[in-house]
């Protein structure tokens, strides 16, 4: 029985971890699109990916933050936004059956974000909510 188990494990081949998307693959997949992300199908936010690695982020409240992204040596995609220029937000992105999965890599434990929807339509940014 032990030999059969060893044979089955050997035939199954090595289990490989899914590779993080490179900057080139991430840019090709996202550029010109708006992605809507969520946890377990609950909306969290949206990111519009534009030319020259420029982005626009929203928590879906009508307010948008301008920013840009870059890749680190570890294949993390880090975002820098206008309201926090000294605090990059770094994520590992994976392509899972044609949809993005993102895990936050800044040290805090957080549930991964999943692509809920993708659109070629830019986000509508109505500005800050003023008053009550």
C-alpha positions, 0 to 999 in steps of 0.5 A, spaced: 500 500 500 505 504 501 508 503 494 502 505 491 501 511 495 508 513 493 507 512 485 500 516 485 504 522 489 509 521 484 504 521 478 501 527 480 507 531 479 509 537 483 504 542 486 506 549 483 504 555 487 501 560 482 505 565 480 504 573 481 503 577 475 509 581 472 508 588 471 508 587 463 502 582 464 498 586 469 499 592 465 496 588 459 491 585 462 488 591 466 490 597 461 484 601 459 479 597 463 475 599 470 476 593 475 471 592 481 473 588 486 470 585 492 470 580 498 466 574 497 462 578 492 461 584 496 463 590 493 469 594 496 472 598 491 474 600 483 480 601 480 481 605 473 487 603 469 490 608 464 496 609 460 503 610 463 501 606 469 496 611 471 490 609 476 484 612 479 481 609 485 474 609 488 471 606 494 465 606 490 462 613 494 463 617 488 470 620 491 476 618 486 483 618 488 489 619 482 495 615 482 500 611 479 503 604 480 510 600 479 513 593 480 518 591 485 523 586 485 518 581 488 513 582 483 509 586 487 504 591 484 505 598 488 500 603 488 501 611 490 495 615 491 495 623 491 492 623 498 498 618 501 504 619 496 509 617 502 505 610 503 505 605 497 500 600 497 503 593 495 499 587 492 500 581 489 496 580 483 494 573 480 490 571 474 485 566 476 481 563 470 481 570 467 479 574 473 484 578 478 485 576 485 489 581 489 493 580 496 495 585 500 502 585 502 504 591 506 504 586 512 497 587 515 493 580 514 487 582 510 482 577 506 484 577 498 480 582 493 477 578 487 475 581 481 467 582 481 466 585 474 470 589 469 468 594 464 471 599 459 467 605 462 471 610 466 468 611 473 464 616 475 467 621 480 462 626 483 467 629 488 467 629 496 461 628 500 459 635 503 454 637 508 449 632 511 
